[in-house]
Amino acid sequence: MDREIALRQELVSSEGRVKRWRQPSTSAVFYQVRLSLAGSPGVLDDVVGVDYRVTGRGRTVQASSTRRHAHFRVALWSTVPAEVEATLSLLRAPPETGRAA
């Protein structure tokens, strides 16, 4: 059984064009980025939340998601290229209890 969780990253587009925004005060260009998790349903069932941190060109953006049904998807504005870090919050399995026969 596949027990891996992967981070998916994609630029958001609208009508065939990548969504971007230029900050007027610095002329920096930001792109809308969508982040989500990919993995088998059994593995993702153990995840209860994800904290994403995107760092690029001296700027850090953070976003959190608890939307399991959407594979913990978020969209945010970031410079490209950027470094992405995802911290998962996992369910703790209850301790197993043995039964006397």
N, C-alpha and C positions, 0 to 999 in steps of 0.2 A: 504494500500500500504506500502511496506517495505521501510523505509527511512534510513536504516543503511548503513554505509560504513565500511568495515572490512579491516584490514591489513593482507595480505597474505605473509608468509615467507616460503622459501624452500631452501634447500641446492641443489646446481647445481651438476649434475652428468654427466659423460661421459662414455659410454660403461659400465654402471653398477657400476661405481666407483665414489665416491664423490670427486669433484675437491678440492684439497688442495695444499698449498704452504708453504714451510718452509723458513723463512727469515734467510739467512746465518749469519748475524751479531748477531742475538739474539736467534736463534733456535726456535723462536715463530712460531706456526702453525696457518695458516689462511685458512679459507674455503670460497669458493665462494658462496655467498648468493644472492638469487633473491627475491626482494620485489616488491609487486604490491598491488593494491586496488581491492576489490571485493564489488559489490553492484549492485543494480538495475540500468539499463541504465539511467533512469530518474534522479536518484540521482547523478550519476557520470557525467552527462551532466553539472552540476553546478560547477564542479571542472576544473580549468584551469592549475593547476600545483601542484606538491607535492615536498616538501623538506624532505628527509629522513636523520636521524642522527642515527648512530649505534655506541654504546659505549660498550666496553668490555675490561677488563684487562688494564685499563689506556690508551686506544687508542680510538680515535673518528674518524669515517669516515663519510663524508657527500656526498650525491648525490642528484641531482634534476632531475625531469622528467616533461615534458609537453606533453608527448605522450598519449593523451586521447585514441586513437585507440588501444593502447596496455595496457590499464588499468594502465597507469603511472608506467610501469615496469622499474626497474633498477637492475643491478647486480654489486656487489662489493665484495671485500675481507675483511673478518672480523674474529675476534676470536669468538669462541663459548664456553660458552654461551655469549650472548650480549644483551644489552637493546636497543630496537628500538623505535624511536620517529618519527612520520610522521606529518608534518605541511602542511595542505591543503590551497591552494589559491583558493578561490571561486569567481564566478561571482557575481557581485552585481546586483540584479534585479532592473530595472528602476522603478522609482515611478509610481504608477498607476495613470492614468489621467481619471477623470470622464467625461462623455459626458452629455451635457444638452439635455433633451428631448423636 
